[in-house]
Amino acid sequence: FRSPEPAYRDNRWSLEHEAADTGYRDGVSAGSQDWKQRRRFQPRQTAAWKNGLHGYDAALGSLTAYRAAYRIAYEDGYQDGFGASR
């Protein structure tokens, strides 16, 4: 997987915007995979949600703020991916 970070820097996105975009995309992918593999709906049990730092760069700022924004968006994306796959 290739990180989209250069695009974020070019657009000068905020930490929250970058975290939300990355988290949402990761969540949609995981939710869709889980549904297709007939797994239960459990977004908080995935390694990506638990880690919450995909795409994080210290230059962005607070790790805690990034993780929080990532996790919220991940759950939204997971729900959309899980539901859209039905």
MONORWO-V743638 format. One record per backbone hydrogen bond with DSSP energy under -1.0 kcal/mol. CO is the residue of the C=O (numbers start at 0). NH is the residue of the N-H. Records with the same first field share a line. If there is no record, write none. Layout:
BEGIN
CO=NH / NH
END
This chain:
BEGIN
3=6 / 7
4=8
5=9
6=10
7=11 / 12
13=17
14=18
15=19
16=20
17=21
18=22
19=23
20=24
21=25
22=26
23=27
24=28
25=29
26=30
27=31
28=32
29=33
30=34
31=35
32=36
33=38
34=37
41=44
42=45
45=49
46=50
47=51
52=55
56=59
61=65
62=66
63=67
64=68
65=69
66=70
67=71
68=72
69=73
70=74
71=75
72=76
73=77
74=78
75=79
76=80
77=81
78=82
79=83
82=85
END
